[in-house]
Amino acid sequence: MRRFVLFFVFLTISVAVFAQPKPLRIWKDVPTMKHQRSEIYVYPAPDSINTGIAVIVCPGGSYSHLMGIATEGYAVAEWLNAQGISAFVLRYRVGKDGYHHPAMIQDVQRTIQLVRDRADEYHINAEKLGTMGFSAGGHLVTMSGAFYKDNYLKPLGIQSNASLKPNFVVPVYPVVSMQDSIAHQRSRRNLLSRHYTKEQQDKFSMELQIPNDMPPTFLVTAKDDPVVMYQNSVQLDKALTNKHVKHEFWLYDTGGHGYAMSEERAGETAKWRFEFMRWLYKIKILDTPYKY
């Protein structure tokens, strides 16, 4: 019996390992960046239910690490696939490896450019590409929408006609502000290093940087978040409202932090994912009403 159990565990682990997509290094074809090891894991939607929608998924980890990539990356991608959405999980550069800004925004802009340039290969609609991020990854995807006019790829010698602007942005329990009153200090330190200026502090406080043409935004958090103060999302909601940006803000009473899409961890709060799908129809990204 014990041997059978061990064999079953080994088989389960083996299947999980072999089911993991092979990573694609996003900088390998760029001479000045070929030694950078940032990569994406490609999860194509099944042909039978493919909506043409694609999402770049950015896990959290305080801009320090990506230890939550399994729950905030791979599991999210698998759920999106089940909805007919292709997903690209981004393993971006982080502080523990000695990286700070602009490494992170370079990685997400490079991924947007690559996915759009290869839209036919991935069987997606290049005009239905969004970014979704969790915690510090939520800050990163908010930057992807707010800073799309700041082309961080051009100085690296990358020429492409692809737009760097996502069609929608989904920050989930995001880091937003770099201001002392509500900043997640570890994320700030890893993004900007220990020696940042007041100008940098303001530049990367996303509640101060929302443009009039910010992509539609779907924002989620819970009041009992013990890691990132929920006021980060409140400030982002106010900024989006003031700029008349099309958005929805789902503020739950409970849920905590790091739950991604897990109802086991967050209960009803994790059902934000269904509201997100309904919202995609509202903003005319999803062609048919969503039901679950």
Secondary structure by P-SEA (a helix, b strand, c coil): caaaaaaaaaaaaaaaaaaccccccccccccccccccbbbbbbbccccccccbbbbbbbbcccccccccccccaaaaaaaaaacbbbbbbbccccccccccaaaaaaaaaaaaaaaaacccccccccccccccccaaaaaaaaaaacccccccccccccccccccccbbbbccccccccccccaaaaaaaaccccccaaaaaaacccccccccccbbbbbbbcccccccaaaaaaaaaaaaaacccbbbbbbcccccccccccccccccccaaaaaaaaaaaaccccccccc
